[in-house]
Amino acid sequence: MSKLASLHCEACRAGAPLVTQEELQEFMPQIPEWCIETRNNILQLERSFAFGNFVDAMAFSQKIADLAEAESHHPAVLTEWGKVTVTWWTHKIKGLHRNDLICAAKTDLLVS
Ligand SMILES: C[C@H](O)[C@H](O)[C@H]1CNC2=NC(N)=NC(=O)C2=N1
């Protein structure tokens, strides 16, 4: 298990620090399948997962929901036939927080 995946989220609060470039350089190698996207000037972590059908995609989506509730940190999830796209960012600070890196790493562990 990566160091990131062993961590837990802290409570989201306005004014929390955005993830730094140094933190990105340190942690992104632990989540190599994830891309950093910028939408409406908000940095987001995004990865797609492939499945053989819709039922498996939905089951994986439920695992993500369970993770989100456990960490009180929630992604955007697009569930399609054979594909789930997961996007993590922190709404309160309109950008990336360490929580998002942690949840991306934990999301990778959900793939059976
Ligand atoms: C009250 C509740 O804990 C907060 O609104 C949490 C819920 N989950 C969250 N998830 C994400 N991704 N960003 C947030 O700012 C956020 N805030």
The ligand as an SDF file (V2000), in Angstrom:
LIG
                    3D

 17 18  0  0  0  0  0  0  0  0999 V2000
  -20.1690   19.4110    5.2740 C   0  0  0  0  0  0  0  0  0  0  0  0
  -19.2990   18.4610    4.4680 C   0  0  0  0  0  0  0  0  0  0  0  0
  -18.4170   17.7850    5.2950 O   0  0  0  0  0  0  0  0  0  0  0  0
  -18.4690   19.2670    3.5070 C   0  0  0  0  0  0  0  0  0  0  0  0
  -19.3370   19.9900    2.6570 O   0  0  0  0  0  0  0  0  0  0  0  0
  -17.5600   18.3860    2.6510 C   0  0  0  0  0  0  0  0  0  0  0  0
  -18.2820   17.2180    2.0130 C   0  0  0  0  0  0  0  0  0  0  0  0
  -17.4560   16.5900    1.0060 N   0  0  0  0  0  0  0  0  0  0  0  0
  -16.6000   17.3320    0.2580 C   0  0  0  0  0  0  0  0  0  0  0  0
  -15.9930   16.8060   -0.8020 N   0  0  0  0  0  0  0  0  0  0  0  0
  -15.1810   17.5430   -1.5900 C   0  0  0  0  0  0  0  0  0  0  0  0
  -14.5820   16.9620   -2.6570 N   0  0  0  0  0  0  0  0  0  0  0  0
  -14.9640   18.8300   -1.3270 N   0  0  0  0  0  0  0  0  0  0  0  0
  -15.5230   19.4870   -0.2960 C   0  0  0  0  0  0  0  0  0  0  0  0
  -15.2930   20.6830   -0.1090 O   0  0  0  0  0  0  0  0  0  0  0  0
  -16.3600   18.7120    0.5890 C   0  0  0  0  0  0  0  0  0  0  0  0
  -16.9110   19.2290    1.6700 N   0  0  0  0  0  0  0  0  0  0  0  0
  1  2  1  0
  2  3  1  0
  2  4  1  0
  4  5  1  0
  4  6  1  0
  6  7  1  0
  6 17  1  0
  7  8  1  0
  8  9  1  0
  9 10  2  0
  9 16  1  0
 10 11  1  0
 11 12  1  0
 11 13  2  0
 13 14  1  0
 14 15  2  0
 14 16  1  0
 16 17  2  0
M  END
$$$$
